Amino acid sequence: MQFPSLQPATLIRRYKRFLTDVQLQNGDEMTIHCANTGAMTGCGEKGNTIWYSDSKSETRKYPCSWELTELESGNLVCINTHRSNQLVHEALLNKQIKELAMYDEIYPEVKYGEENSRIDFLLKGEGLPDCYLEVKSITLVKNNIGMFPDAVTTRGQKHVRELMAMKKHGHRAVVLFAGLHDGFDCFKIAEYIDPEYDKLLKQALQEGVEAYAYAGKFEKTQGIPTALSLTEAVPFI
């Protein structure tokens, strides 16, 4: 997945969930949009270098958007929540997710379930059961372990319940944890943050729902991040 042209700035603060103040390289300050309204635990502290894109839009109040954070460790993390599905869609098209490479038809954002949900991707293939694929982003990393979630997620709990129902109806149901952070080599559920999600997912796995975690890798050109791709599955603790 290619990023739009990115420019660096220094993080000052994030506030009102979707606003961020940054300092530009020339010393000026600017307010930019933050597409991630979640907790963003470990995704940026005051003084971190961030990378932002400029839509050049004349109608947007805040035309620039926070895309990445370069952490003190040197690792990069993509904080724009809109990028995770783009990343996975590209990986599905390129058959990079081996557990799902047998599917040829990809349908994004399909309504389904009993709780008024939308599945991130519905996959179809000749002679194969339909596959309901839910995508979750890995942005929280501690001690080289990627984790999800970074806050209590009632929405995520609902999605697990919906996937269990799809499995009972004879379909394939999968949760894919996609690496938007390049600093982990294994994955686990952050049960200390959301024990209910942990409990539900364990139940789902026992009932045949599948879960996979894939690492992410950033590419740079002359020191500027230009792309992110999923690489390979990592151990699920």
C-alpha positions in Angstrom: 0.0 0.0 0.0 1.5 3.3 -1.1 1.1 6.3 1.1 0.4 9.8 -0.4 3.4 12.1 -0.3 4.3 12.5 3.4 5.9 15.4 5.3 7.5 15.4 8.8 6.4 17.4 11.8 6.8 17.3 15.6 3.8 16.3 17.7 2.6 18.9 20.2 -0.7 17.5 21.3 -3.8 15.6 20.2 -7.2 16.8 21.5 -11.0 16.7 20.8 -10.3 13.2 19.5 -9.7 14.2 15.9 -7.5 17.3 16.1 -3.7 17.4 16.4 -1.3 20.4 16.8 2.1 19.9 15.2 5.2 22.0 14.7 6.5 22.2 11.2 10.2 22.1 10.2 10.2 25.9 9.8 9.0 26.4 13.3 5.4 27.2 12.4 2.5 25.4 14.2 -0.4 23.9 12.4 -3.6 21.9 13.3 -4.1 18.7 11.3 -6.8 16.1 11.2 -6.5 12.8 13.1 -8.6 10.0 11.6 -8.1 7.8 14.6 -10.6 8.6 17.4 -9.5 5.7 19.6 -7.2 5.5 22.6 -4.0 5.4 20.4 -2.1 3.9 23.3 1.7 4.1 22.6 1.1 5.7 19.2 2.6 9.1 19.9 4.0 11.3 22.6 4.8 15.0 22.6 8.0 15.5 20.7 7.7 12.4 18.5 8.1 12.9 14.8 4.9 12.4 12.9 4.3 12.1 9.2 1.3 13.8 7.6 -0.3 14.0 4.2 -1.8 17.1 2.5 -5.1 16.6 0.5 -4.8 20.0 -1.0 -8.5 20.3 -0.5 -10.0 23.8 -0.5 -13.2 22.6 1.2 -11.7 20.7 4.1 -11.2 22.8 7.3 -8.1 20.7 8.1 -6.7 19.5 4.7 -3.7 17.8 6.3 -4.0 14.4 8.0 -1.8 12.6 10.5 -0.7 9.3 8.9 2.3 7.8 10.8 4.2 8.2 14.0 8.0 7.6 14.2 8.5 6.4 17.8 11.6 7.0 19.9 12.5 3.3 19.3 12.7 4.1 15.6 9.6 2.0 14.8 6.8 3.3 12.6 3.1 3.0 13.4 0.3 3.9 11.0 -2.4 5.7 13.0 -4.8 6.4 10.2 -7.6 3.8 10.7 -8.8 4.2 7.1 -5.5 2.5 5.9 -6.0 -0.9 7.5 -8.7 -2.1 5.1 -6.7 -0.6 2.2 -3.7 -2.6 3.3 -5.7 -5.9 3.7 -7.5 -5.4 0.4 -4.3 -5.1 -1.5 -2.9 -8.1 0.3 -6.0 -10.1 -0.6 -5.7 -9.1 -4.3 -2.0 -10.1 -4.3 -2.7 -13.4 -2.6 -0.3 -12.5 0.2 -2.5 -13.9 3.0 -2.0 -17.6 2.4 -4.9 -18.7 4.6 -7.2 -16.8 2.3 -5.4 -17.0 -1.1 -8.0 -19.5 -2.5 -10.7 -16.8 -2.7 -11.0 -14.9 -6.0 -14.0 -12.6 -5.3 -13.6 -9.8 -2.7 -16.6 -7.7 -1.6 -15.8 -4.8 0.9 -18.3 -3.5 3.5 -21.1 -5.9 3.2 -24.1 -5.7 5.5 -24.7 -8.9 7.5 -25.6 -10.4 10.9 -28.3 -9.8 13.5 -26.7 -6.7 15.2 -26.7 -4.3 12.2 -23.1 -4.9 11.3 -20.9 -4.6 8.2 -18.2 -7.1 7.5 -15.0 -5.7 6.3 -14.7 -8.2 3.5 -16.9 -11.0 2.2 -14.8 -13.5 0.2 -16.2 -15.9 -2.3 -14.7 -18.7 -4.4 -16.1 -21.5 -6.6 -16.8 -24.6 -4.5 -15.8 -22.8 -1.3 -17.9 -21.6 1.7 -18.4 -17.9 1.9 -15.8 -16.3 4.1 -16.6 -13.4 6.5 -13.4 -11.5 7.2 -13.1 -8.9 10.0 -10.0 -6.7 10.1 -8.4 -5.3 13.3 -5.4 -3.1 13.5 -2.3 -3.9 15.5 -0.9 -0.5 16.7 -0.2 -1.4 20.4 3.2 -3.1 20.9 5.0 -3.9 24.2 8.2 -5.9 24.4 8.0 -6.9 20.7 4.5 -8.3 21.2 1.7 -6.9 19.1 -1.6 -6.6 20.9 -5.3 -5.8 20.4 -7.3 -3.9 21.5 -5.7 -0.8 23.0 -9.0 0.1 24.7 -12.3 -1.6 25.6 -14.0 -2.3 22.3 -17.8 -3.0 22.5 -17.8 -2.8 18.7 -15.1 -5.5 18.5 -17.1 -7.7 20.9 -20.1 -7.4 18.7 -18.1 -8.4 15.6 -16.9 -11.6 17.4 -20.5 -12.5 18.2 -21.5 -11.9 14.6 -18.7 -14.1 13.3 -19.7 -16.9 15.7 -23.2 -16.7 14.2 -21.8 -16.9 10.7 -19.8 -20.0 11.6 -22.9 -21.7 13.0 -24.6 -21.0 9.7 -22.0 -23.0 7.8 -19.8 -20.1 6.6 -16.1 -19.5 7.2 -15.4 -16.7 9.8 -12.0 -15.1 10.2 -10.5 -12.3 12.2 -7.3 -10.9 10.7 -5.1 -8.7 13.0 -3.1 -6.6 10.6 0.2 -5.1 11.6 0.2 -1.3 11.3 3.3 -1.2 13.5 6.7 -2.7 12.5 8.0 -3.6 16.0 6.5 -7.0 16.9 7.2 -10.6 16.1 4.3 -12.3 17.9 0.8 -11.4 18.9 -1.7 -11.7 21.8 -5.0 -10.3 22.9 -4.6 -7.6 25.5 -6.8 -9.3 28.0 -5.8 -6.8 30.7 -7.4 -4.1 28.7 -10.6 -5.8 27.5 -11.2 -9.2 29.3 -14.6 -9.5 27.7 -13.1 -9.4 24.2 -10.5 -12.0 25.2 -13.3 -14.2 26.6 -15.4 -13.9 23.5 -12.6 -14.6 21.1 -11.5 -17.7 23.0 -15.1 -18.9 22.8 -15.2 -18.1 19.1 -11.9 -20.0 18.4 -13.4 -23.0 20.1 -16.4 -22.8 17.9 -14.4 -22.7 14.7 -13.8 -19.0 14.0 -10.3 -18.5 12.7 -7.8 -15.8 13.8 -4.5 -14.8 12.2 -2.0 -12.0 12.9 0.3 -10.6 10.2 3.3 -8.4 10.6 3.7 -5.2 8.7 6.7 -3.7 7.0 7.3 -0.1 6.0 9.3 1.0 3.0 11.3 4.3 2.9 12.7 6.3 0.1 15.5 8.8 1.1 14.3 8.5 4.7 10.6 9.2 3.9 8.0 6.5 4.5 6.4 5.6 1.2 4.6 2.2 1.6 3.3 -0.4 4.0 2.7 -4.1 3.3 1.8 -7.2 5.2 4.6 -9.7 5.3 3.9 -13.0 7.0 1.9 -14.6 9.8 3.4 -14.3 13.3 2.7 -16.7 16.3 -0.6 -16.1 18.0 0.0 -16.4 21.7 
